[in-house]
Amino acid sequence: MLLRFICVALVISLGFSPARAQEGATPLQTLLQANAEAVANPSRGTVDALLAVLLASDLPGVPAFLEGWRDREIYLRASDGLFYFGRTDGGGIALRDIDSGADAGQVTSADITELRPNAGVRRAIGAALVVFQLLDDDPARRLAALDAIARSPSEDQLDPLRMSIADEPDPALQARKIRLERLLAARFAPSVDERISAIHSLRGDLGVDARAVLNLILT
Amino acid sequence: MTHGLKITGLALAATLAGAGVATAQDCPVKVGVLHSLSGSMAISETTLKDVMLMLVEQQNAKGGLLGCEIEAVVVDPASDWPLFAEKARELLTINEVDVIFGNWTSVSRKSVLPVIEELNGLLFYPVQYEGEESSRNVFYTGAAPNQQAIPATDYFLEELGVEKFALLGTDYVYPRTTNNILESYLISKGIAAEDIFVNYTPFGHSDWATIVADVVALGADGKQVGVISTINGDANIGFYKELAAAGVSADDIPVVAFSVGEEELSGLDTSELVGHLAAWNYFMSADTPANAEFIESWKAFAGENRVTNDPMEAHYIGFNMWVNAATAAGSVEVDAVRAAMYGQEFPNLTGGTAFMLPNHHLAKPVLIGEIRADGQFDIISQTSEVEGDAWTDYLPESAVLTSDWKDLGCGMYNTVTQTCVQLTSNY
């Protein structure tokens, strides 16, 4: 397991790829090609290293790619080995370029492979997307971000979540954000006082999620 | 290796034929079909009767078998386990069938075993099951635990990070034996005994609210919960409806089922079940030319809205292997066919080739699928062929046992004492 992780990390850090020549115009495609195996056949053991590389690249196309990947809208074309956005369109699939979003033609299902990250991988992708989604204009995306946090809470979500509460226009979402912030703060807040006050605020809460947080602190 | 087996099998069959064991074929060749067409298992088994009728019709169109027309003899054991034994006896002694394709539940198979072992019948059993058995008179074309339950549990542990397991099953031999194996396996993987919750319900159980609520409450300690379901028959409808009603999303508590496929889901609104899992050796959504052809002929035979599933593929492979073995043996006589079965190869509908092992189990790929909104499955994991293991390695009393009907002539052979424990099965 550890060995596999090291191998993946090595491949990622070396960034070797035949498609490297195209780097200038298609930076995201180049990055994906450098990690083609981890993108095409993702596993819970390899996805964290890949997500770290994608997020560290700061490329503007990364959030859209991650959403497409999670929602199974990314395809691998056999003829050129490149990744595309795709959407079923009539009998075939309409492809779009991964960097520019430009139309890349229509293909049939025999020409391409749909990438199907499993639920464990999709959960990791969802958690990585949270930072982008918490401030999105679309309330459905903000809700998706909150669901993702509830499913796999982590320390680095606390600050983005706190910063998004004041500007939240939807009262129901704001209430959910505040509750999630309490749940996260009880476990991850930096100071002891903050954690204790968050724990107190969960007093009498019968929700399974609140009990889950308290039980994790107790054990 | 498989090639070698095949040659030995053929040579053996030729010897038998030469010795005058096989005689000129009496026509017609009779195929018994022993599936419940009424009662709680009819939801799953009726389709298997239909697929047998299609396979027989197709073979007759190709000229039958050994110069004879094949005749299907269909009986209805009505989800009544003792009735399975009576119907099997009727098929073998009154109808004098040459082979039986049948059974879904293990309790019905256990009911039939003494009859077919006494009368030296031949049964092809098409459903994934609990293992711990290898009858001289049965070929198991469904998955053994190492071809379904164990890989699915590995998927839960490695890919979904499940830390706490709810093993929900119908109360009979298959779920109880499978869950014993899984409990022992999970403990060997470092899961604490108190993190394994086991529950059994009767056939046809319909009130799932309390059990689903108990499963949701398992998450109160912050551990990821997953459900492994060995629920069988129409109880599944109530179970999945309750999951949807309780809002249990596959992202929160994934459920993997071993006895739920396209046929069981075809009567359900699956939009709330998207992402829950099933482990099988076949899914209808497999994108291969052989599967497209199979689906086309099935729809033409049974109707445009009908779906295909894993036990149907098992019958498809089993029936074709039986036809090829009988052709190679030049006879449908049970011992001759049995000898010719070892090493039989036939293409899977999902790609690759299934082959028959000396322990009467198949080598087949393991697939894991996620339920889609249209009631089909997205295949998210597919292995190469895995050899079915009759005796599990995860229970100490059966780890020492092996089955080899070809060379050892024994289905329950103790490898430590090097003796055959018994020639008949445990009923």
Interface residues (C-beta under 8 A of the other chain):
Chain A: S43 R44 G45 R72 S109 R116 N118 A119 G120 V121 R122 R123 D147 R151 V208 R211 A212 V213 N215 L216 T219
Chain B: Y155 E158 E159 L160 G161 V216 A217 G219 A220 D221 G222 A250 D251 D252 P254 G275 D287 E370 D378 I379 I380 S381
